[in-house]
Amino acid sequence: MTFTVPAERNLVGVLSSEVKVTSDVKGYDLIGDVHGCGLSLQKLLAKLGYSKRKGVYSNPGRQVIFLGDIVDRGPRIRESLHIVYDMVEAGHAHIVMGNHEFNYLSYVTRGREGSGLSYLREHNPRHHRIVAETLEQLANYPDEEEVFLQWIREMPVYLEFDRFRVVHACWHQKLIDRFEAEYPNHVIDDRFLHRSSKRGTFEWALMDRLLRGTHLRLPNGEAMVSKDGFERRFFRTKFWAEEPEFYGDVVFQPDPLPEHIARMRLTDQDYNDLLYYGPEEKMLFIGHYWREGQPAPITSNIACLDYSAVKYGKLVAYRLDDETVIQPDKFIYVDVRREIADESNL
């Protein structure tokens, strides 16, 4: 497949704190983490009624909203980037930044003189393992990579519409309010990017919370090895548990907690570190969390659309029309193991 790099680009992002819906947009199709599953993405777009017109996928009257994490891990990262980029540039889609786009951008961005950083994200074996496929698949296309990296810089960190919100991992209103006061288009700048590499800054906290979610440290200095082979001392947590008592009440990740930890009571500090997104809030669409099984709402107003496509799971979309409560029958997906594996996508 041959792609051309455009000579000029338009700024990606919104121009005010809330996205203005044009009259010709009748509905949105929100799509979870692609992670380089290009064939799965094409099949899902076809299921949603999108077809190529002048080389770009579109569906009259509808727009896609991508929840981030287009890059890393999968076999067709470059193809996936072109599909999504072309749709966004043509006005047929929106996108929010995922933690993998942010990690990739930070990995290739050099630190400023005197910062003590060679790159904003340390070049250690763990970090390289995550971005290796992206770097390899774009290695022979430096001009394209430059365009994609600039595009990632211009991705909004979150989107807010009149009835719903979109963020990669977690909606934290206090952090968002502070960010929006300085960045009303929801797009970071170079200063923000460099400051976000320093743990303890507001910039680091915002990107960690919105793109990676809430988490708690495992008690008593314990560690666990996750399914992806990483040793972890933190675990991802729900931000919608109303009155949790035990660690098992708030864990939200593919890897279960050891039973003895799941039965332990949360401490006062744990409560301070948790968030609560209540049922009175707007509908919220997130990715990030490697869910399994049949796609379904988390609550009446929260849907996670990451169902581990790149791990032979499902690439999932939610078809949003005029509802204000998330409907179980509005999830549309491609079962990667059944529909794609035999086509050598993975």
Long-range contacts (C-beta under 8 A, 24 or more apart in sequence): 1-79, 3-78, 3-82, 3-144, 5-143, 5-144, 5-147, 6-89, 6-147, 9-89, 9-147, 9-150, 9-151, 10-89, 11-154, 11-187, 12-88, 12-89, 12-95, 12-151, 12-154, 12-155, 12-156, 12-187, 13-154, 13-155, 13-156, 13-185, 13-186, 13-187, 14-156, 14-159, 14-185, 14-186, 15-185, 16-184, 16-185, 17-160, 17-180, 17-184, 17-186, 18-160, 18-161, 18-162, 19-94, 19-159, 19-160, 19-161, 21-161, 21-162, 24-60, 24-61, 25-61, 25-62, 25-63, 26-61, 26-62, 26-321, 27-61, 27-62, 27-319, 27-320, 27-321, 27-322, 28-62, 28-63, 28-64, 28-65, 28-320, 29-59, 29-62, 29-63, 29-64, 29-65, 29-317, 29-318, 29-319, 29-320, 29-332, 30-64, 30-65, 30-66, 30-67, 30-166, 30-285, 30-303, 30-305, 30-317, 30-318, 30-320, 31-64, 31-65, 31-66, 31-67, 31-305, 31-315, 31-316, 31-317, 32-67, 32-287, 32-304, 32-305, 32-306, 32-307, 32-309, 32-315, 32-316, 32-317, 33-67, 33-68, 33-69, 33-98, 33-287, 33-288, 33-305, 33-306, 33-309, 33-310, 34-66, 34-69, 34-70, 34-74, 34-80, 34-84, 34-309, 34-315, 35-69, 35-70, 35-71, 35-72, 35-73, 35-74, 35-77, 35-100, 35-309, 35-310, 36-70, 36-71, 36-72, 36-73, 36-74, 36-75, 36-76, 36-77, 36-80, 36-133, 36-134, 36-137, 36-310, 37-74, 37-75, 37-76, 37-80, 37-309, 37-310, 37-315, 37-336, 37-340, 37-345, 37-346, 38-74, 38-75, 38-76, 38-77, 38-79, 38-80, 38-83, 38-345, 39-76, 39-340, 39-343, 39-345, 40-309, 40-315, 40-334, 40-336, 40-339, 40-340, 40-345, 41-80, 41-83, 41-84, 41-315, 42-83, 43-315, 43-334, 43-339, 43-340, 44-315, 44-317, 44-332, 44-333, 44-334, 45-83, 47-317, 47-332, 47-334, 48-317, 48-319, 48-332, 50-92, 55-86, 56-86, 56-87, 56-90, 56-92, 57-83, 57-86, 57-87, 57-92, 58-87, 58-90, 58-92, 59-92, 63-91, 63-92, 63-93, 63-94, 64-92, 64-93, 64-94, 64-317, 65-93, 65-94, 65-95, 65-96, 65-159, 65-166, 65-285, 66-93, 66-94, 66-95, 66-96, 67-96, 67-98, 67-166, 67-168, 67-285, 67-286, 67-287, 67-288, 67-305, 67-306, 68-95, 68-96, 68-97, 68-98, 68-99, 68-100, 68-101, 68-155, 68-168, 68-211, 68-287, 68-288, 69-98, 69-99, 69-100, 69-101, 69-168, 69-287, 69-288, 69-306, 70-95, 70-98, 70-100, 70-101, 71-100, 71-101, 71-104, 71-131, 71-134, 72-100, 72-103, 72-104, 72-130, 72-131, 72-133, 72-134, 73-130, 73-133, 73-310, 74-133, 74-309, 74-310, 74-346, 75-133, 75-345, 75-346, 76-137, 76-345, 77-133, 77-134, 77-137, 77-138, 78-137, 78-138, 78-141, 78-144, 81-148, 85-147, 85-148, 85-151, 88-151, 94-156, 94-159, 94-166, 95-155, 95-156, 96-155, 96-156, 96-157, 96-158, 96-159, 96-166, 96-167, 96-168, 97-152, 97-155, 97-156, 97-157, 97-168, 97-211, 98-168, 98-211, 98-287, 98-288, 99-168, 99-169, 99-207, 99-211, 99-212, 99-288, 100-130, 100-131, 101-152, 101-155, 102-152, 102-196, 102-207, 102-211, 103-127, 103-130, 103-131, 104-131, 104-134, 104-149, 104-152, 105-149, 105-152, 105-153, 105-193, 106-193, 106-196, 106-197, 107-131, 108-149, 109-193, 109-194, 111-194, 111-197, 112-194, 115-194, 117-197, 120-193, 120-194, 120-196, 120-197, 121-197, 126-230, 153-187, 153-188, 153-190, 153-193, 154-187, 155-187, 156-185, 156-186, 156-187, 157-186, 157-187, 157-188, 157-206, 157-207, 157-210, 157-211, 158-186, 158-210, 159-186, 160-282, 163-282, 163-283, 163-324, 164-282, 164-283, 164-284, 164-285, 164-320, 165-281, 165-282, 165-283, 165-284, 165-285, 166-284, 166-285, 166-286, 167-210, 167-284, 167-286, 168-210, 168-211, 168-286, 168-287, 168-288, 169-209, 169-210, 169-211, 169-212, 169-213, 169-286, 169-287, 169-288, 169-289, 170-209, 170-210, 170-212, 170-213, 170-214, 170-239, 170-275, 170-286, 171-210, 171-239, 171-277, 171-281, 171-284, 171-286, 172-206, 172-209, 172-210, 172-275, 175-202, 175-205, 175-206, 175-209, 175-210, 176-206, 176-210, 178-202, 178-206, 179-206, 211-288, 212-288, 213-237, 213-239, 213-252, 213-288, 213-289, 214-238, 214-239, 214-273, 214-274, 214-275, 216-247, 216-250, 216-270, 216-273, 216-274, 218-261, 219-247, 219-261, 219-264, 222-258, 222-261, 224-255, 224-257, 224-258, 226-253, 226-254, 226-255, 227-254, 227-255, 236-289, 237-274, 239-274, 239-275, 239-276, 239-277, 240-276, 240-277, 240-278, 240-298, 240-299, 240-302, 241-274, 241-276, 242-276, 242-278, 244-274, 250-274, 252-289, 253-289, 253-290, 254-290, 254-291, 254-292, 254-308, 277-301, 277-302, 283-320, 283-324, 283-325, 283-326, 285-318, 295-331, 295-333, 296-328, 296-331, 297-326, 297-327, 297-328, 299-326, 300-325, 300-326, 301-325, 301-326, 302-326, 303-331, 307-333, 309-334, 309-336, 310-336, 310-346, 312-336, 312-337, 312-341, 312-346, 313-337
